Amino acid sequence: MNDIQRQVQEAIDELVESGAERGLQVAVYHRGELVVDATAGVADHETGRPVTSDTPFFSFSIGKGVAATVVHVLAERGALDYDTPIVELWPEFGAHGKETATVRHALSQSAGVPGLPAGLTVEDMCDWEKMCAIIADAEPWWEPGTKIGYHAVTWGYIIGEIVRRATGRPISEVLREEVATPLGVEDELFFAVPASEQGRLARLEEAEGNQEMFAGMPEDSPVFKLGPPECTTAAYGNRADVLKSNTAGGVTARAVARMYAALLGEVDEVRLISPGRLREVSAVAMSGIDEIFGFPTSWGLGYSIGQDTPTVFGVGGVGGSNAYADTATGTTFALTKNRLTAHFDAAEQVAGIVTKSFAGG
């Protein structure tokens, strides 16, 4: 066992043994090679089923990075362009002054439609056509491209519908055919998890105090206008109808780290995008004070930029999962887990081991 594998394994074993976490996966690639593939704990606390490297986890917004990658592969092949107005692909989206919104705006969290009407149910969220119609007819919160604000829920529909209009296929199919299968992870990287595969997924659970992060927010906070409150819960991520929808999916840490590695360079002779496109998608496309959360934020084309350093791009998920690539060191990192926490302590602790190991490239 190499030293970094051992250090990561010891760290996640301790997280489980301490009771802080229930089950975890960690994977790390360095310059196209898998150097960490570690698991700890159980995928289902009721049955005791252990976490294995091929156990998919519903990891919330980690899926944004996966969806963005689908867009970039399509752009690489000329199926769409970042500066294409969304209305050229999806004419209905231009309602109420949104006709200037581009694919670039959508990817960089600046399209201006982060909110959803009150009263929507989880069943509504699983109705793709209904949700896309609602978003297309929405009045923008700001002129597209002029401000930035986290499109927590609407983003998946917008990007997914752009992909569907550009290809004639749902994003789940495009992901499988254009990204997952070439990388050999078609059984570990899903949108719309088939019913036959859902029994493999880890069961999510709430850590004590997880939902308290919303308790101190004022009632008129924009956060409460992003979608039904259930969308951040373990119960949501365990629902069969949610899992089979095209905005949700199951991923393994190993598959996501491999995907990011194939953005940075070759992985077993597969490279998803060119070096020039990598530079473009991992550079800051939009930055400013987030209109939802009120703090400074920077986004590239579908990825948060600079979690700890400007060379890092990726997306973490509600509950404490995280995945990213570092162009400076040639490393990619993914941590998935099934106990949802209001913090990223586990990911930060384990990522610190990785950063120290590969500092200086």
Protein Blocks (a to p, Z undefined) as FASTA:
>chain_A
ZZklmmmmmmmmmmmmnomambdcddddeehiafbdcdedjfblknopacdfklccdehj
mmmmmmmmmmmmmmmnopacfklcfklmmmmlmgghiampcfklmmnopnopabccehia
fklmmmmklmmmmmmmpccfbdehiaccddfklmmmmmmmmmmmmnopafklmmmmmmmm
mnopammccghiafklmmmpccddddehklmmmmmpcfklmklmnbcfklmpmklmmpmk
lmmpckbccddfklmmmmmmmmmmceehiafbdfklmmmmmpcfbgcddfklopacddde
hiaehklbmkbgcdddehiiacdddfknopacddddfbdcfbfklmmmmmmmmmmmmggZ
Z
